[in-house]
């Protein structure tokens, strides 16, 4: 004996299946997302660098150098960034790793920039968000473009630095 399913029964079964399997949408390279970096703290903004399967992502945390890039599961991605994000204090592991000995200062060029400063840099007519990761001389900075691989890090002259960005 054949059983015929009504269209409403099929729709209900489909909706039930989707609600249990499609809880989170997949993210793409370049998406700006909020990621739980440390348990119990507010999520940090990050960019998706790579997609490694259906639920694993390599992310770059906004405002931090590439050594803090991390592979995360979709369960740690809270959702997309919507609007401005208030700056958060660095996670404890970052503070411990970057703590300077008492009495020492970060190197600063005559231009006033130092590693960790957030800037906007021109490249081929467009402006990109970057982080200063080194001082290469009195008029040159080593920068990391946020959301991009380390391969794009470069030394730029001060005339390419458009402005500072808020931390």
GUTI-987535 format. One record per atom (N, C-alpha, C): atom name; x negated, y negated, z negated. Coordinates in nm, 2 decimals. Example, Ala and Ser with C-alpha at 12.3 -4.5 7.8 and 13.67 -1.06 7.14 Angstrom:
+-------+--------+--------+--------+
! atomo !   east !  north !     up !
+-------+--------+--------+--------+
!     N !  -1.32 !   0.57 !  -0.78 !
!    CA !  -1.23 !   0.45 !  -0.78 !
!     C !  -1.32 !   0.33 !  -0.78 !
!     N !  -1.28 !   0.22 !  -0.71 !
!    CA !  -1.37 !   0.11 !  -0.71 !
!     C !  -1.29 !   0.00 !  -0.79 !
+-------+--------+--------+--------+
This chain:
+-------+--------+--------+--------+
! atomo !   east !  north !     up !
+-------+--------+--------+--------+
!     N !  -0.08 !   0.12 !   0.00 !
!    CA !   0.00 !   0.00 !   0.00 !
!     C !  -0.09 !  -0.12 !   0.00 !
!     N !  -0.06 !  -0.21 !   0.09 !
!    CA !  -0.14 !  -0.34 !   0.10 !
!     C !  -0.08 !  -0.44 !   0.01 !
!     N !  -0.18 !  -0.52 !  -0.05 !
!    CA !  -0.13 !  -0.63 !  -0.13 !
!     C !  -0.17 !  -0.76 !  -0.06 !
!     N !  -0.07 !  -0.85 !  -0.04 !
!    CA !  -0.10 !  -0.98 !   0.02 !
!     C !  -0.12 !  -1.08 !  -0.08 !
!     N !  -0.23 !  -1.15 !  -0.07 !
!    CA !  -0.25 !  -1.26 !  -0.16 !
!     C !  -0.19 !  -1.39 !  -0.11 !
!     N !  -0.13 !  -1.46 !  -0.19 !
!    CA !  -0.07 !  -1.59 !  -0.15 !
!     C !  -0.19 !  -1.69 !  -0.14 !
!     N !  -0.17 !  -1.80 !  -0.07 !
!    CA !  -0.27 !  -1.91 !  -0.06 !
!     C !  -0.30 !  -1.97 !  -0.20 !
!     N !  -0.20 !  -1.98 !  -0.28 !
!    CA !  -0.23 !  -2.04 !  -0.42 !
!     C !  -0.32 !  -1.94 !  -0.50 !
!     N !  -0.30 !  -1.81 !  -0.49 !
!    CA !  -0.38 !  -1.72 !  -0.56 !
!     C !  -0.52 !  -1.72 !  -0.51 !
!     N !  -0.54 !  -1.73 !  -0.38 !
!    CA !  -0.67 !  -1.74 !  -0.32 !
!     C !  -0.74 !  -1.87 !  -0.37 !
!     N !  -0.67 !  -1.98 !  -0.37 !
!    CA !  -0.73 !  -2.11 !  -0.41 !
!     C !  -0.77 !  -2.10 !  -0.56 !
!     N !  -0.68 !  -2.04 !  -0.64 !
!    CA !  -0.71 !  -2.03 !  -0.78 !
!     C !  -0.84 !  -1.94 !  -0.81 !
!     N !  -0.85 !  -1.83 !  -0.73 !
!    CA !  -0.97 !  -1.74 !  -0.75 !
!     C !  -1.09 !  -1.81 !  -0.70 !
!     N !  -1.08 !  -1.89 !  -0.59 !
!    CA !  -1.20 !  -1.96 !  -0.54 !
!     C !  -1.24 !  -2.07 !  -0.64 !
!     N !  -1.15 !  -2.14 !  -0.69 !
!    CA !  -1.18 !  -2.25 !  -0.79 !
!     C !  -1.24 !  -2.19 !  -0.91 !
!     N !  -1.19 !  -2.08 !  -0.96 !
!    CA !  -1.25 !  -2.01 !  -1.08 !
!     C !  -1.39 !  -1.97 !  -1.05 !
!     N !  -1.42 !  -1.91 !  -0.94 !
!    CA !  -1.55 !  -1.87 !  -0.90 !
!     C !  -1.65 !  -1.99 !  -0.89 !
!     N !  -1.61 !  -2.09 !  -0.83 !
!    CA !  -1.69 !  -2.21 !  -0.81 !
!     C !  -1.72 !  -2.28 !  -0.95 !
!     N !  -1.62 !  -2.28 !  -1.04 !
!    CA !  -1.64 !  -2.34 !  -1.16 !
!     C !  -1.75 !  -2.27 !  -1.25 !
!     N !  -1.76 !  -2.14 !  -1.23 !
!    CA !  -1.86 !  -2.07 !  -1.31 !
!     C !  -2.00 !  -2.06 !  -1.24 !
!     N !  -2.00 !  -2.07 !  -1.11 !
!    CA !  -2.13 !  -2.06 !  -1.04 !
!     C !  -2.19 !  -2.19 !  -1.00 !
!     N !  -2.11 !  -2.29 !  -0.98 !
!    CA !  -2.16 !  -2.42 !  -0.93 !
!     C !  -2.16 !  -2.53 !  -1.03 !
!     N !  -2.21 !  -2.50 !  -1.15 !
!    CA !  -2.21 !  -2.60 !  -1.26 !
!     C !  -2.29 !  -2.72 !  -1.23 !
!     N !  -2.40 !  -2.70 !  -1.17 !
!    CA !  -2.49 !  -2.81 !  -1.14 !
!     C !  -2.52 !  -2.81 !  -0.99 !
!     N !  -2.52 !  -2.93 !  -0.93 !
!    CA !  -2.55 !  -2.94 !  -0.79 !
!     C !  -2.70 !  -2.92 !  -0.76 !
!     N !  -2.74 !  -2.87 !  -0.65 !
!    CA !  -2.89 !  -2.86 !  -0.62 !
!     C !  -2.94 !  -3.00 !  -0.60 !
!     N !  -3.07 !  -3.02 !  -0.63 !
!    CA !  -3.13 !  -3.15 !  -0.61 !
!     C !  -3.23 !  -3.14 !  -0.49 !
!     N !  -3.26 !  -3.25 !  -0.43 !
!    CA !  -3.35 !  -3.25 !  -0.32 !
!     C !  -3.48 !  -3.33 !  -0.35 !
!     N !  -3.58 !  -3.30 !  -0.28 !
!    CA !  -3.71 !  -3.38 !  -0.29 !
!     C !  -3.68 !  -3.53 !  -0.28 !
!     N !  -3.73 !  -3.61 !  -0.37 !
!    CA !  -3.71 !  -3.75 !  -0.37 !
!     C !  -3.60 !  -3.80 !  -0.46 !
!     N !  -3.51 !  -3.70 !  -0.50 !
!    CA !  -3.40 !  -3.75 !  -0.59 !
!     C !  -3.45 !  -3.80 !  -0.72 !
!     N !  -3.39 !  -3.91 !  -0.77 !
!    CA !  -3.43 !  -3.97 !  -0.90 !
!     C !  -3.34 !  -3.91 !  -1.01 !
!     N !  -3.39 !  -3.84 !  -1.10 !
!    CA !  -3.31 !  -3.76 !  -1.20 !
!     C !  -3.35 !  -3.79 !  -1.34 !
!     N !  -3.27 !  -3.76 !  -1.44 !
!    CA !  -3.30 !  -3.76 !  -1.58 !
!     C !  -3.34 !  -3.62 !  -1.62 !
!     N !  -3.45 !  -3.61 !  -1.69 !
!    CA !  -3.50 !  -3.48 !  -1.73 !
!     C !  -3.53 !  -3.48 !  -1.88 !
!     N !  -3.49 !  -3.37 !  -1.95 !
!    CA !  -3.53 !  -3.35 !  -2.09 !
!     C !  -3.68 !  -3.32 !  -2.09 !
!     N !  -3.76 !  -3.41 !  -2.14 !
!    CA !  -3.90 !  -3.39 !  -2.15 !
!     C !  -3.94 !  -3.33 !  -2.28 !
!     N !  -3.88 !  -3.37 !  -2.39 !
!    CA !  -3.90 !  -3.31 !  -2.52 !
!     C !  -3.77 !  -3.29 !  -2.58 !
!     N !  -3.75 !  -3.17 !  -2.65 !
!    CA !  -3.63 !  -3.14 !  -2.71 !
!     C !  -3.59 !  -3.24 !  -2.82 !
!     N !  -3.46 !  -3.28 !  -2.82 !
!    CA !  -3.41 !  -3.37 !  -2.92 !
!     C !  -3.43 !  -3.51 !  -2.89 !
!     N !  -3.49 !  -3.55 !  -2.77 !
!    CA !  -3.51 !  -3.69 !  -2.74 !
!     C !  -3.43 !  -3.72 !  -2.61 !
!     N !  -3.41 !  -3.85 !  -2.59 !
!    CA !  -3.34 !  -3.89 !  -2.47 !
!     C !  -3.41 !  -3.84 !  -2.34 !
!     N !  -3.34 !  -3.82 !  -2.23 !
!    CA !  -3.40 !  -3.77 !  -2.11 !
!     C !  -3.48 !  -3.89 !  -2.04 !
!     N !  -3.59 !  -3.85 !  -1.97 !
!    CA !  -3.67 !  -3.94 !  -1.90 !
!     C !  -3.64 !  -3.94 !  -1.76 !
!     N !  -3.65 !  -4.06 !  -1.69 !
!    CA !  -3.64 !  -4.06 !  -1.55 !
!     C !  -3.75 !  -3.99 !  -1.48 !
!     N !  -3.72 !  -3.92 !  -1.37 !
!    CA !  -3.83 !  -3.85 !  -1.30 !
!     C !  -3.78 !  -3.84 !  -1.15 !
!     N !  -3.88 !  -3.81 !  -1.06 !
!    CA !  -3.85 !  -3.78 !  -0.92 !
!     C !  -3.88 !  -3.64 !  -0.89 !
!     N !  -3.79 !  -3.58 !  -0.81 !
!    CA !  -3.81 !  -3.44 !  -0.77 !
!     C !  -3.92 !  -3.44 !  -0.66 !
!     N !  -4.03 !  -3.37 !  -0.69 !
!    CA !  -4.14 !  -3.36 !  -0.59 !
!     C !  -4.13 !  -3.23 !  -0.50 !
!     N !  -4.08 !  -3.12 !  -0.56 !
!    CA !  -4.07 !  -3.00 !  -0.48 !
!     C !  -3.95 !  -2.92 !  -0.53 !
!     N !  -3.89 !  -2.84 !  -0.45 !
!    CA !  -3.78 !  -2.75 !  -0.48 !
!     C !  -3.84 !  -2.61 !  -0.47 !
!     N !  -3.84 !  -2.54 !  -0.59 !
!    CA !  -3.90 !  -2.40 !  -0.59 !
!     C !  -3.79 !  -2.30 !  -0.62 !
!     N !  -3.71 !  -2.28 !  -0.52 !
!    CA !  -3.59 !  -2.19 !  -0.54 !
!     C !  -3.47 !  -2.27 !  -0.57 !
!     N !  -3.36 !  -2.19 !  -0.61 !
!    CA !  -3.23 !  -2.26 !  -0.64 !
!     C !  -3.23 !  -2.33 !  -0.77 !
!     N !  -3.31 !  -2.30 !  -0.86 !
!    CA !  -3.30 !  -2.36 !  -0.99 !
!     C !  -3.43 !  -2.41 !  -1.06 !
!     N !  -3.54 !  -2.42 !  -0.98 !
!    CA !  -3.67 !  -2.46 !  -1.03 !
!     C !  -3.71 !  -2.58 !  -0.95 !
!     N !  -3.76 !  -2.68 !  -1.02 !
!    CA !  -3.80 !  -2.81 !  -0.95 !
!     C !  -3.94 !  -2.86 !  -1.01 !
!     N !  -4.02 !  -2.91 !  -0.93 !
!    CA !  -4.14 !  -2.98 !  -0.97 !
!     C !  -4.11 !  -3.13 !  -0.98 !
!     N !  -4.12 !  -3.19 !  -1.10 !
!    CA !  -4.08 !  -3.33 !  -1.11 !
!     C !  -4.20 !  -3.42 !  -1.15 !
!     N !  -4.19 !  -3.55 !  -1.12 !
!    CA !  -4.29 !  -3.65 !  -1.16 !
!     C !  -4.22 !  -3.75 !  -1.25 !
!     N !  -4.27 !  -3.76 !  -1.37 !
!    CA !  -4.20 !  -3.85 !  -1.47 !
!     C !  -4.24 !  -4.00 !  -1.43 !
!     N !  -4.13 !  -4.08 !  -1.42 !
!    CA !  -4.15 !  -4.22 !  -1.38 !
!     C !  -4.23 !  -4.29 !  -1.48 !
!     N !  -4.34 !  -4.36 !  -1.43 !
!    CA !  -4.43 !  -4.44 !  -1.51 !
!     C !  -4.55 !  -4.36 !  -1.57 !
!     N !  -4.56 !  -4.23 !  -1.54 !
!    CA !  -4.67 !  -4.15 !  -1.60 !
!     C !  -4.75 !  -4.10 !  -1.48 !
!     N !  -4.88 !  -4.08 !  -1.51 !
!    CA !  -4.96 !  -4.03 !  -1.40 !
!     C !  -4.93 !  -3.88 !  -1.37 !
!     N !  -4.99 !  -3.83 !  -1.26 !
!    CA !  -4.95 !  -3.70 !  -1.21 !
!     C !  -4.99 !  -3.58 !  -1.29 !
!     N !  -5.08 !  -3.61 !  -1.39 !
!    CA !  -5.12 !  -3.49 !  -1.47 !
!     C !  -5.00 !  -3.45 !  -1.56 !
!     N !  -4.89 !  -3.53 !  -1.57 !
!    CA !  -4.78 !  -3.49 !  -1.65 !
!     C !  -4.67 !  -3.43 !  -1.56 !
!     N !  -4.69 !  -3.42 !  -1.43 !
!    CA !  -4.59 !  -3.35 !  -1.34 !
!     C !  -4.57 !  -3.21 !  -1.40 !
!     N !  -4.44 !  -3.17 !  -1.38 !
!    CA !  -4.41 !  -3.04 !  -1.45 !
!     C !  -4.30 !  -2.97 !  -1.37 !
!     N !  -4.31 !  -2.83 !  -1.38 !
!    CA !  -4.20 !  -2.75 !  -1.32 !
!     C !  -4.10 !  -2.73 !  -1.43 !
!     N !  -3.97 !  -2.76 !  -1.39 !
!    CA !  -3.86 !  -2.75 !  -1.48 !
!     C !  -3.75 !  -2.67 !  -1.42 !
!     N !  -3.67 !  -2.61 !  -1.51 !
!    CA !  -3.55 !  -2.54 !  -1.47 !
!     C !  -3.43 !  -2.64 !  -1.46 !
!     N !  -3.33 !  -2.60 !  -1.38 !
!    CA !  -3.22 !  -2.69 !  -1.36 !
!     C !  -3.15 !  -2.72 !  -1.49 !
!     N !  -3.17 !  -2.64 !  -1.59 !
!    CA !  -3.10 !  -2.66 !  -1.73 !
!     C !  -3.16 !  -2.78 !  -1.80 !
!     N !  -3.28 !  -2.83 !  -1.76 !
!    CA !  -3.35 !  -2.94 !  -1.82 !
!     C !  -3.31 !  -3.07 !  -1.74 !
!     N !  -3.25 !  -3.06 !  -1.63 !
!    CA !  -3.22 !  -3.18 !  -1.55 !
!     C !  -3.07 !  -3.22 !  -1.59 !
!     N !  -3.06 !  -3.34 !  -1.65 !
!    CA !  -2.94 !  -3.39 !  -1.71 !
!     C !  -2.84 !  -3.43 !  -1.60 !
!     N !  -2.90 !  -3.50 !  -1.49 !
!    CA !  -2.82 !  -3.55 !  -1.38 !
!     C !  -2.90 !  -3.66 !  -1.31 !
!     N !  -2.84 !  -3.72 !  -1.21 !
!    CA !  -2.91 !  -3.82 !  -1.14 !
!     C !  -2.91 !  -3.95 !  -1.22 !
!     N !  -3.02 !  -4.03 !  -1.19 !
!    CA !  -3.03 !  -4.16 !  -1.25 !
!     C !  -2.92 !  -4.25 !  -1.19 !
!     N !  -2.85 !  -4.32 !  -1.27 !
!    CA !  -2.75 !  -4.41 !  -1.22 !
!     C !  -2.77 !  -4.55 !  -1.29 !
!     N !  -2.82 !  -4.64 !  -1.21 !
!    CA !  -2.84 !  -4.77 !  -1.26 !
!     C !  -2.98 !  -4.78 !  -1.33 !
!     N !  -3.00 !  -4.89 !  -1.40 !
!    CA !  -3.13 !  -4.91 !  -1.47 !
!     C !  -3.14 !  -4.82 !  -1.59 !
!     N !  -3.26 !  -4.78 !  -1.62 !
!    CA !  -3.29 !  -4.69 !  -1.74 !
!     C !  -3.38 !  -4.77 !  -1.83 !
!     N !  -3.34 !  -4.78 !  -1.96 !
!    CA !  -3.42 !  -4.85 !  -2.06 !
!     C !  -3.55 !  -4.77 !  -2.08 !
!     N !  -3.66 !  -4.85 !  -2.09 !
!    CA !  -3.79 !  -4.78 !  -2.11 !
!     C !  -3.79 !  -4.70 !  -2.24 !
!     N !  -3.85 !  -4.58 !  -2.24 !
!    CA !  -3.85 !  -4.50 !  -2.36 !
!     C !  -4.00 !  -4.49 !  -2.41 !
!     N !  -4.02 !  -4.47 !  -2.54 !
!    CA !  -4.15 !  -4.45 !  -2.58 !
!     C !  -4.21 !  -4.32 !  -2.52 !
!     N !  -4.34 !  -4.31 !  -2.50 !
!    CA !  -4.39 !  -4.18 !  -2.45 !
!     C !  -4.37 !  -4.07 !  -2.54 !
!     N !  -4.35 !  -3.95 !  -2.49 !
!    CA !  -4.34 !  -3.83 !  -2.57 !
!     C !  -4.46 !  -3.81 !  -2.66 !
!     N !  -4.45 !  -3.74 !  -2.77 !
!    CA !  -4.56 !  -3.72 !  -2.86 !
!     C !  -4.68 !  -3.66 !  -2.79 !
!     N !  -4.66 !  -3.56 !  -2.70 !
!    CA !  -4.77 !  -3.50 !  -2.64 !
!     C !  -4.85 !  -3.59 !  -2.55 !
!     N !  -4.78 !  -3.69 !  -2.49 !
!    CA !  -4.85 !  -3.79 !  -2.41 !
!     C !  -4.93 !  -3.89 !  -2.50 !
!     N !  -4.86 !  -3.93 !  -2.61 !
!    CA !  -4.93 !  -4.02 !  -2.70 !
!     C !  -5.06 !  -3.95 !  -2.76 !
!     N !  -5.05 !  -3.83 !  -2.80 !
!    CA !  -5.17 !  -3.76 !  -2.85 !
!     C !  -5.28 !  -3.75 !  -2.75 !
!     N !  -5.24 !  -3.72 !  -2.62 !
!    CA !  -5.34 !  -3.70 !  -2.52 !
!     C !  -5.41 !  -3.83 !  -2.47 !
!     N !  -5.33 !  -3.94 !  -2.48 !
!    CA !  -5.39 !  -4.07 !  -2.43 !
!     C !  -5.43 !  -4.16 !  -2.55 !
!     N !  -5.42 !  -4.12 !  -2.67 !
!    CA !  -5.46 !  -4.20 !  -2.78 !
!     C !  -5.61 !  -4.24 !  -2.77 !
!     N !  -5.63 !  -4.37 !  -2.78 !
!    CA !  -5.77 !  -4.42 !  -2.77 !
!     C !  -5.83 !  -4.42 !  -2.91 !
!     N !  -5.96 !  -4.39 !  -2.92 !
!    CA !  -6.02 !  -4.40 !  -3.05 !
!     C !  -6.01 !  -4.54 !  -3.11 !
!     N !  -6.00 !  -4.55 !  -3.24 !
!    CA !  -5.98 !  -4.68 !  -3.31 !
!     C !  -6.09 !  -4.78 !  -3.26 !
!     N !  -6.05 !  -4.90 !  -3.23 !
!    CA !  -6.15 !  -5.00 !  -3.19 !
!     C !  -6.18 !  -5.00 !  -3.04 !
!     N !  -6.13 !  -4.91 !  -2.97 !
!    CA !  -6.16 !  -4.91 !  -2.82 !
!     C !  -6.04 !  -4.97 !  -2.75 !
!     N !  -6.07 !  -5.03 !  -2.63 !
!    CA !  -5.97 !  -5.09 !  -2.55 !
!     C !  -5.97 !  -5.02 !  -2.41 !
!     N !  -5.85 !  -5.02 !  -2.34 !
!    CA !  -5.85 !  -4.97 !  -2.21 !
!     C !  -5.93 !  -5.07 !  -2.12 !
!     N !  -6.00 !  -5.02 !  -2.02 !
!    CA !  -6.07 !  -5.12 !  -1.93 !
!     C !  -5.97 !  -5.21 !  -1.86 !
!     N !  -6.00 !  -5.33 !  -1.85 !
!    CA !  -5.92 !  -5.43 !  -1.79 !
!     C !  -6.01 !  -5.51 !  -1.69 !
!     N !  -5.97 !  -5.53 !  -1.57 !
!    CA !  -6.04 !  -5.61 !  -1.48 !
!     C !  -6.02 !  -5.76 !  -1.50 !
!     N !  -6.09 !  -5.85 !  -1.43 !
!    CA !  -6.07 !  -5.99 !  -1.45 !
!     C !  -5.93 !  -6.03 !  -1.40 !
!     N !  -5.87 !  -5.95 !  -1.33 !
!    CA !  -5.73 !  -5.97 !  -1.27 !
!     C !  -5.62 !  -5.95 !  -1.38 !
!     N !  -5.66 !  -5.88 !  -1.49 !
!    CA !  -5.56 !  -5.86 !  -1.60 !
!     C !  -5.49 !  -5.73 !  -1.59 !
!     N !  -5.51 !  -5.65 !  -1.49 !
!    CA !  -5.45 !  -5.52 !  -1.48 !
!     C !  -5.53 !  -5.41 !  -1.56 !
!     N !  -5.46 !  -5.31 !  -1.61 !
!    CA !  -5.52 !  -5.20 !  -1.68 !
!     C !  -5.45 !  -5.07 !  -1.64 !
!     N !  -5.51 !  -4.96 !  -1.66 !
!    CA !  -5.44 !  -4.83 !  -1.63 !
!     C !  -5.31 !  -4.82 !  -1.71 !
!     N !  -5.21 !  -4.77 !  -1.64 !
!    CA !  -5.08 !  -4.76 !  -1.70 !
!     C !  -4.98 !  -4.87 !  -1.66 !
!     N !  -5.04 !  -4.98 !  -1.61 !
!    CA !  -4.95 !  -5.09 !  -1.56 !
!     C !  -4.87 !  -5.05 !  -1.45 !
!     N !  -4.74 !  -5.09 !  -1.45 !
!    CA !  -4.65 !  -5.05 !  -1.34 !
!     C !  -4.64 !  -5.17 !  -1.24 !
!     N !  -4.67 !  -5.14 !  -1.11 !
!    CA !  -4.67 !  -5.25 !  -1.01 !
!     C !  -4.59 !  -5.21 !  -0.89 !
!     N !  -4.58 !  -5.31 !  -0.80 !
!    CA !  -4.52 !  -5.28 !  -0.67 !
!     C !  -4.63 !  -5.31 !  -0.57 !
!     N !  -4.65 !  -5.22 !  -0.47 !
!    CA !  -4.76 !  -5.23 !  -0.38 !
!     C !  -4.71 !  -5.22 !  -0.24 !
!     N !  -4.76 !  -5.30 !  -0.15 !
!    CA !  -4.72 !  -5.30 !  -0.01 !
!     C !  -4.80 !  -5.19 !   0.06 !
!     N !  -4.74 !  -5.12 !   0.15 !
!    CA !  -4.80 !  -5.02 !   0.24 !
!     C !  -4.73 !  -5.02 !   0.37 !
!     N !  -4.80 !  -5.06 !   0.48 !
!    CA !  -4.74 !  -5.07 !   0.61 !
!     C !  -4.61 !  -5.14 !   0.62 !
!     N !  -4.60 !  -5.25 !   0.55 !
!    CA !  -4.48 !  -5.34 !   0.56 !
!     C !  -4.37 !  -5.31 !   0.46 !
!     N !  -4.38 !  -5.20 !   0.39 !
!    CA !  -4.28 !  -5.16 !   0.28 !
!     C !  -4.34 !  -5.18 !   0.15 !
!     N !  -4.26 !  -5.19 !   0.04 !
!    CA !  -4.30 !  -5.21 !  -0.09 !
!     C !  -4.27 !  -5.08 !  -0.17 !
!     N !  -4.37 !  -5.03 !  -0.25 !
!    CA !  -4.35 !  -4.90 !  -0.32 !
!     C !  -4.38 !  -4.92 !  -0.47 !
!     N !  -4.31 !  -4.85 !  -0.55 !
!    CA !  -4.34 !  -4.85 !  -0.70 !
!     C !  -4.47 !  -4.76 !  -0.72 !
!     N !  -4.56 !  -4.82 !  -0.80 !
!    CA !  -4.68 !  -4.75 !  -0.83 !
!     C !  -4.73 !  -4.77 !  -0.97 !
!     N !  -4.82 !  -4.69 !  -1.02 !
!    CA !  -4.88 !  -4.71 !  -1.15 !
!     C !  -5.03 !  -4.72 !  -1.13 !
!     N !  -5.09 !  -4.82 !  -1.20 !
!    CA !  -5.24 !  -4.83 !  -1.19 !
!     C !  -5.30 !  -4.72 !  -1.27 !
!     N !  -5.39 !  -4.64 !  -1.21 !
!    CA !  -5.45 !  -4.53 !  -1.28 !
!     C !  -5.60 !  -4.55 !  -1.30 !
!     N !  -5.65 !  -4.66 !  -1.24 !
!    CA !  -5.79 !  -4.69 !  -1.26 !
!     C !  -5.83 !  -4.83 !  -1.21 !
!     N !  -5.94 !  -4.88 !  -1.26 !
!    CA !  -5.99 !  -5.01 !  -1.21 !
!     C !  -6.11 !  -4.98 !  -1.13 !
!     N !  -6.12 !  -5.02 !  -1.00 !
!    CA !  -6.23 !  -4.99 !  -0.91 !
!     C !  -6.32 !  -5.11 !  -0.89 !
!     N !  -6.29 !  -5.22 !  -0.95 !
!    CA !  -6.37 !  -5.34 !  -0.93 !
!     C !  -6.29 !  -5.46 !  -0.97 !
!     N !  -6.35 !  -5.58 !  -0.95 !
!    CA !  -6.28 !  -5.70 !  -0.99 !
!     C !  -6.16 !  -5.73 !  -0.90 !
!     N !  -6.15 !  -5.68 !  -0.78 !
!    CA !  -6.04 !  -5.70 !  -0.70 !
!     C !  -5.97 !  -5.58 !  -0.64 !
!     N !  -6.00 !  -5.46 !  -0.70 !
!    CA !  -5.95 !  -5.34 !  -0.64 !
!     C !  -5.89 !  -5.25 !  -0.76 !
!     N !  -5.78 !  -5.18 !  -0.73 !
!    CA !  -5.72 !  -5.09 !  -0.83 !
!     C !  -5.69 !  -4.96 !  -0.76 !
!     N !  -5.70 !  -4.85 !  -0.84 !
!    CA !  -5.66 !  -4.72 !  -0.80 !
!     C !  -5.52 !  -4.70 !  -0.85 !
!     N !  -5.43 !  -4.67 !  -0.75 !
!    CA !  -5.29 !  -4.66 !  -0.79 !
!     C !  -5.23 !  -4.52 !  -0.75 !
!     N !  -5.13 !  -4.48 !  -0.82 !
!    CA !  -5.05 !  -4.36 !  -0.79 !
!     C !  -4.91 !  -4.41 !  -0.75 !
!     N !  -4.86 !  -4.37 !  -0.64 !
!    CA !  -4.73 !  -4.40 !  -0.59 !
!     C !  -4.63 !  -4.31 !  -0.66 !
!     N !  -4.53 !  -4.36 !  -0.73 !
!    CA !  -4.44 !  -4.28 !  -0.81 !
!     C !  -4.35 !  -4.20 !  -0.71 !
!     N !  -4.33 !  -4.08 !  -0.75 !
!    CA !  -4.25 !  -3.99 !  -0.67 !
!     C !  -4.33 !  -3.93 !  -0.55 !
!     N !  -4.46 !  -3.95 !  -0.54 !
!    CA !  -4.54 !  -3.89 !  -0.44 !
!     C !  -4.65 !  -3.81 !  -0.49 !
!     N !  -4.71 !  -3.72 !  -0.41 !
!    CA !  -4.82 !  -3.64 !  -0.45 !
!     C !  -4.94 !  -3.72 !  -0.48 !
!     N !  -5.04 !  -3.66 !  -0.55 !
!    CA !  -5.16 !  -3.72 !  -0.58 !
!     C !  -5.24 !  -3.75 !  -0.45 !
!     N !  -5.21 !  -3.68 !  -0.35 !
!    CA !  -5.28 !  -3.70 !  -0.22 !
!     C !  -5.26 !  -3.84 !  -0.17 !
!     N !  -5.16 !  -3.91 !  -0.21 !
!    CA !  -5.13 !  -4.05 !  -0.17 !
!     C !  -5.19 !  -4.15 !  -0.26 !
!     N !  -5.25 !  -4.11 !  -0.37 !
!    CA !  -5.32 !  -4.21 !  -0.46 !
!     C !  -5.43 !  -4.28 !  -0.37 !
!     N !  -5.44 !  -4.41 !  -0.40 !
!    CA !  -5.54 !  -4.48 !  -0.32 !
!     C !  -5.59 !  -4.61 !  -0.39 !
!     N !  -5.70 !  -4.66 !  -0.35 !
!    CA !  -5.76 !  -4.78 !  -0.40 !
!     C !  -5.70 !  -4.89 !  -0.31 !
!     N !  -5.64 !  -4.99 !  -0.38 !
!    CA !  -5.58 !  -5.11 !  -0.30 !
!     C !  -5.64 !  -5.24 !  -0.35 !
!     N !  -5.65 !  -5.33 !  -0.26 !
!    CA !  -5.70 !  -5.46 !  -0.30 !
!     C !  -5.58 !  -5.54 !  -0.36 !
!     N !  -5.62 !  -5.64 !  -0.44 !
!    CA !  -5.51 !  -5.72 !  -0.51 !
!     C !  -5.41 !  -5.79 !  -0.42 !
!     N !  -5.45 !  -5.82 !  -0.30 !
!    CA !  -5.35 !  -5.88 !  -0.21 !
!     C !  -5.24 !  -5.79 !  -0.17 !
!     N !  -5.25 !  -5.66 !  -0.19 !
!    CA !  -5.14 !  -5.57 !  -0.17 !
!     C !  -5.05 !  -5.55 !  -0.29 !
!     N !  -5.09 !  -5.60 !  -0.40 !
!    CA !  -5.01 !  -5.59 !  -0.52 !
!     C !  -4.91 !  -5.70 !  -0.52 !
!     N !  -4.78 !  -5.67 !  -0.50 !
!    CA !  -4.68 !  -5.77 !  -0.49 !
!     C !  -4.64 !  -5.83 !  -0.63 !
!     N !  -4.62 !  -5.74 !  -0.73 !
!    CA !  -4.58 !  -5.79 !  -0.86 !
!     C !  -4.59 !  -5.68 !  -0.96 !
!     N !  -4.58 !  -5.71 !  -1.08 !
!    CA !  -4.58 !  -5.62 !  -1.19 !
!     C !  -4.43 !  -5.57 !  -1.21 !
!     N !  -4.41 !  -5.45 !  -1.27 !
!    CA !  -4.28 !  -5.40 !  -1.29 !
!     C !  -4.26 !  -5.39 !  -1.44 !
!     N !  -4.14 !  -5.39 !  -1.49 !
!    CA !  -4.11 !  -5.38 !  -1.63 !
!     C !  -4.15 !  -5.24 !  -1.67 !
!     N !  -4.20 !  -5.22 !  -1.79 !
!    CA !  -4.23 !  -5.09 !  -1.84 !
!     C !  -4.12 !  -4.99 !  -1.85 !
+-------+--------+--------+--------+
